Amino acid sequence: MSKVIMTCGKICCGKTTYAKKIRNDLNAVILSIDEFMLALFGQYAGEKHDEYVNAIERILLEKSVEIVRSGTNVILDWGLWTRKKRCFMREFYNSAGIECEIRYIEIADDKWKQRIDSRNALVTAGKTDDYYIDEALMSKAETLFEIPDEDEVDMCIKV
């Protein structure tokens, strides 16, 4: 039976890298909110950013159910920053009768900040179209991200 693997972690902790690493082994499709946001709005969606994220999330949730029911695994390359969001996601899939897992990508603060610096350098040089992470976004991630308790996750991947 197909299932949904959900990644959890701060921005720039390695969720996308991890999703790409396991995609072939799991015969899975990766669904990424960032991929859609960047394709549609580039680096800056302005004041409507959160509204757009929520709309894309709703679409991808429904699409993930369709994909799983067709027999293919799905990897959600999302952050799942809060306990409330993680609980909602589990309940959503459980109510649809779909098996799901949450995999937490844990990163030490110093390594996280090094990754952000590296990513920002690539963005500035035009070598990637990932989000540029300025001080405000970094602060938002640090403030809003709730480290999951052991009972919330099925696997912890330390990077």
C-alpha positions as CSV (number, residue, x, y, z in Angstrom):
1,M,0.0,0.0,0.0
2,S,1.3,3.5,-0.9
3,K,1.9,6.1,1.8
4,V,2.8,9.7,2.4
5,I,6.2,10.6,3.9
6,M,6.2,14.1,5.4
7,T,9.4,16.0,6.0
8,C,9.7,18.3,9.0
9,G,12.4,20.8,9.8
10,K,13.5,24.4,9.6
11,I,14.0,26.1,6.3
12,C,17.4,25.1,4.7
13,C,17.9,22.1,7.0
14,G,18.1,19.6,4.2
15,K,14.5,18.5,3.6
16,T,14.7,18.8,-0.1
17,T,18.0,17.0,-0.3
18,Y,16.6,14.2,1.9
19,A,13.4,14.0,-0.2
20,K,15.5,13.7,-3.4
21,K,17.7,11.1,-1.8
22,I,14.9,8.7,-0.9
23,R,12.6,9.4,-3.9
24,N,13.8,6.6,-6.1
25,D,14.1,4.0,-3.3
26,L,10.5,4.7,-2.4
27,N,9.2,5.1,-5.9
28,A,7.7,8.4,-4.8
29,V,6.6,11.7,-6.1
30,I,7.9,14.8,-4.3
31,L,5.3,17.6,-3.7
32,S,7.0,20.9,-2.7
33,I,5.2,24.1,-1.8
34,D,8.4,26.0,-2.4
35,E,8.7,24.6,-5.9
36,F,5.3,26.0,-6.8
37,M,5.8,29.3,-4.9
38,L,9.1,30.0,-6.6
39,A,7.8,29.1,-10.1
40,L,4.7,31.3,-9.7
41,F,6.0,34.3,-7.8
42,G,9.8,34.2,-7.7
43,Q,11.6,35.3,-4.5
44,Y,8.9,37.6,-3.3
45,A,5.2,37.0,-3.2
46,G,4.7,40.1,-1.0
47,E,2.0,40.5,1.5
48,K,0.0,37.6,0.0
49,H,2.8,35.1,0.6
50,D,1.0,33.2,3.4
51,E,-2.3,33.2,1.5
52,Y,-0.6,31.7,-1.6
53,V,1.1,29.1,0.5
54,N,-2.2,28.1,2.1
55,A,-3.9,27.8,-1.3
56,I,-1.0,25.7,-2.8
57,E,-1.0,23.5,0.4
58,R,-4.7,22.7,0.0
59,I,-4.2,21.8,-3.7
60,L,-1.2,19.6,-2.9
61,L,-3.0,17.8,-0.1
62,E,-5.8,16.8,-2.4
63,K,-3.3,15.9,-5.1
64,S,-1.3,13.8,-2.6
65,V,-4.4,11.7,-1.8
66,E,-5.0,11.2,-5.6
67,I,-1.4,10.1,-6.2
68,V,-1.4,7.7,-3.2
69,R,-4.7,6.1,-4.2
70,S,-3.2,5.5,-7.7
71,G,-0.5,3.4,-6.1
72,T,2.5,5.8,-5.8
73,N,4.1,7.0,-2.6
74,V,4.3,10.7,-2.0
75,I,7.0,12.8,-0.2
76,L,5.8,16.1,1.1
77,D,8.8,18.4,1.1
78,W,7.2,20.8,3.6
79,G,8.4,22.3,6.9
80,L,5.6,21.3,9.3
81,W,6.9,23.9,11.7
82,T,4.3,23.6,14.4
83,R,2.8,20.8,16.5
84,K,-0.6,21.9,15.4
85,K,0.3,21.5,11.7
86,R,1.9,18.1,12.3
87,C,-1.3,16.9,14.2
88,F,-3.5,18.3,11.4
89,M,-1.5,16.5,8.7
90,R,-1.7,13.1,10.5
91,E,-5.4,13.5,11.1
92,F,-5.9,14.5,7.5
93,Y,-4.3,11.3,6.2
94,N,-5.6,9.1,8.9
95,S,-9.2,10.2,8.1
96,A,-8.6,9.4,4.4
97,G,-7.3,5.9,5.4
98,I,-3.8,6.7,4.1
99,E,-0.7,5.6,6.0
100,C,1.7,8.5,6.7
101,E,5.0,9.1,8.4
102,I,6.7,12.3,9.7
103,R,10.5,12.4,9.3
104,Y,12.2,15.1,11.2
105,I,15.4,16.5,9.7
106,E,17.4,17.7,12.7
107,I,20.3,20.1,12.3
108,A,22.6,21.8,14.8
109,D,22.3,25.6,14.8
110,D,25.9,26.3,13.7
111,K,25.5,23.9,10.7
112,W,22.1,25.5,9.9
113,K,23.6,28.9,9.8
114,Q,26.5,27.7,7.5
115,R,23.9,26.2,5.1
116,I,22.0,29.4,5.0
117,D,25.2,31.4,4.2
118,S,26.0,28.8,1.5
119,R,22.6,28.9,0.0
120,N,22.5,32.7,0.0
121,A,25.8,32.9,-1.8
122,L,24.4,30.6,-4.5
123,V,21.2,32.6,-4.8
124,T,23.2,35.9,-5.0
125,A,25.5,34.4,-7.7
126,G,22.4,33.2,-9.7
127,K,23.4,29.5,-9.3
128,T,20.1,28.5,-7.7
129,D,16.6,29.8,-7.6
130,D,16.0,28.7,-3.9
131,Y,14.7,31.3,-1.5
132,Y,17.2,33.8,-0.3
133,I,17.1,33.7,3.5
134,D,17.5,37.1,5.0
135,E,17.6,37.9,8.7
136,A,13.8,38.4,8.9
137,L,13.1,34.9,7.4
138,M,15.8,33.3,9.6
139,S,14.3,34.9,12.6
140,K,10.8,33.8,11.6
141,A,12.0,30.2,11.3
142,E,13.7,30.3,14.7
143,T,10.7,31.8,16.3
144,L,7.9,29.7,14.8
145,F,9.6,26.3,14.5
146,E,8.6,24.0,17.3
147,I,11.0,21.1,17.7
148,P,8.9,18.0,17.6
149,D,8.6,15.6,20.5
150,E,9.6,12.0,20.0
151,D,5.9,10.9,19.9
152,E,5.3,13.2,16.9
153,V,7.8,11.8,14.5
154,D,8.4,8.4,13.0
155,M,12.0,9.0,12.2
156,C,14.7,11.5,13.1
157,I,17.4,12.2,10.6
158,K,20.4,14.1,12.0
159,V,22.4,16.1,9.4
